[in-house]
Amino acid sequence: MICESQPGAGSEVAVPAYVVYQAEITDPERYEQYRTRVSPSILAAGGRYLVRGGDVEVLEGEAPAGRTVLLEFPTMEDALQWYRGDAYTEIRKLRVGAAKARMYLVGGVT
């Protein structure tokens, strides 16, 4: 588990991790199969949605094309176990050819 010492406390606290996903959907029917199956895998791995689609207001630069999703997991390890796990590996195959996606993991702060 990736931990960070809390100032003055002398103890370590788990640091949350965030999966940022942006996708331009190219095959809506196939993508819908992916979308309906991915949620249970995220929840089973301890993840939760913070952003799932929604309106975008550009503050600087350009808006990302398509859909943006932000997931929170208790730790980096939890997020990686979900992503690399058998369940999501199978589900991810449904997305191939249905979307041009970019996904990355960012460590949070305590």
ABEGO torsion letter per residue (X at the ends): XBBBBBBGAGBBBBBBBBBBBBBBBABAAAAAAAAAAAAAAAAAAGBBBABBEEBBBBABEBBBBEBBBBBBBABAAAAAAAAABAAAAAAAAAABGABBBBBBBBBBBX
